[in-house]
Amino acid sequence: MFNKLEEVEQRCRELDTLLSDPHIFDDRKRYQTLASERAKIAPIAEGYQRYRKVLEDLQENKTLLAEESEEELKELAREEITVLTEEKDTLEKELQLMLVPKDPRDEKSVILEIRAGTGGEEAALFAFDLFRMYSKFAERRSWNVEILSQNLTGLKGLKEIIALIEGRGAYSQLRYESGVHRVQRVPETETQGRVHTSAVTVAVLPEASDVDVDIHPADLKVDVYRSSGPGGQSVNTTDSAVRITHIPTGLVVSNQDEKSQHKNKAKALKILKARLLDIAVQKQQEEISQQRKNMVGSGDRSERIRTYNFPQGRVTDHRVNLTLYKIENIMMGDIQEIIDTLITHYRAEALQAAGNASA
């Protein structure tokens, strides 16, 4: 770690020299590139400088403690050593985290996909509850939620819903929500009060930009048809529903929520791009290594990640062995503690993996 910190500090000094050259402004693009690089590594270099200063002060106090004869001064040295040791440990952890490469997708908005799994109508009702939970969380973060596609059931449940959550850092906060969410409760349709277990799958995909995913028009097959709804509702008299097939991968995305064919096509393309980006990232992760793939979270939907037990009022995330007894608050969007615990856990794994790679 310290070799890397030395390299970062040296590079920061080099950048300072380059940016102090008056001729650098003649090449605006190069100036912006160098300034951007310095802005990224400066906090690490400054943190390392603070760390070295703490080590120097720590050594001075240890020397004073060994050589000083007056008990009052020795006691002051002991107090300083205690404070400086704590600061040293804190700075070490902070510097370790700073050296972990950041995922460039972390600042992106997300495409949230929720689908009812095993459990029939109860699973569909819980899918609705989960969507409300994430919507409430987004509201707390001042993010915008836009429904791209939804498939409602007769009892106000959701067979499937796809939504865009727009907000800076949305992916960094929600990326570890992908997986199977299990619910244990007495369904509204249960007449004998028995607890049922149902499951819902959640997928969180970073929103793809045109730079991330390049789709050739020739690779798309676009079909239009009349939208339909339960009980004759939302039935259009025009061909406004859109189905897009990505020929190279076979991916199919449909949308019929809007009355406008153009709006439905735009929403379907947004979903398609996010899914194609997810496939590309998954493939890249597999090529790097299975260990790395698991570390950053593969969104494996065959694995149960969390259980919501309503009779006992608890929510358990099985990946980090975290159990909270405040299910009502959690279902109303109070999930920050769970998210923070997951982020800390996966950062620690990333740090360990980085350490093993450099060993």
HELIX and SHEET records of a PDB file:
HELIX    1   1 PHE A    2  LEU A   19  1                                  18    
HELIX    2   2 PRO A   22  ASP A   26  5                                   5    
HELIX    3   3 ARG A   28  GLU A   67  1                                  40    
HELIX    4   4 GLU A   71  LEU A   99  1                                  29    
HELIX    5   5 GLY A  120  ARG A  140  1                                  21    
HELIX    6   6 ALA A  170  LEU A  174  1                                   5    
HELIX    7   7 ARG A  175  GLU A  177  5                                   3    
HELIX    8   8 PRO A  217  ASP A  219  5                                   3    
HELIX    9   9 PRO A  230  GLY A  232  5                                   3    
HELIX   10  10 GLN A  261  ILE A  288  1                                  28    
HELIX   11  11 GLN A  290  VAL A  296  1                                   7    
HELIX   12  12 ILE A  327  MET A  331  1                                   5    
HELIX   13  13 GLN A  336  SER A  358  1                                  23    
SHEET    1   A 8 ASN A 144  LEU A 152  0                                        
SHEET    2   A 8 LEU A 158  GLU A 166 -1                                        
SHEET    3   A 8 VAL A 110  ALA A 116 -1                                        
SHEET    4   A 8 HIS A 196  PRO A 206 -1                                        
SHEET    5   A 8 GLY A 179  ARG A 185 -1                                        
SHEET    6   A 8 ARG A 304  ASN A 309  1                                        
SHEET    7   A 8 ARG A 314  ASP A 317 -1                                        
SHEET    8   A 8 LEU A 322  LEU A 324 -1                                        
SHEET    1   B 3 LEU A 220  TYR A 225  0                                        
SHEET    2   B 3 ALA A 241  HIS A 246 -1                                        
SHEET    3   B 3 LEU A 251  ASN A 255 -1                                        
END                                                                             
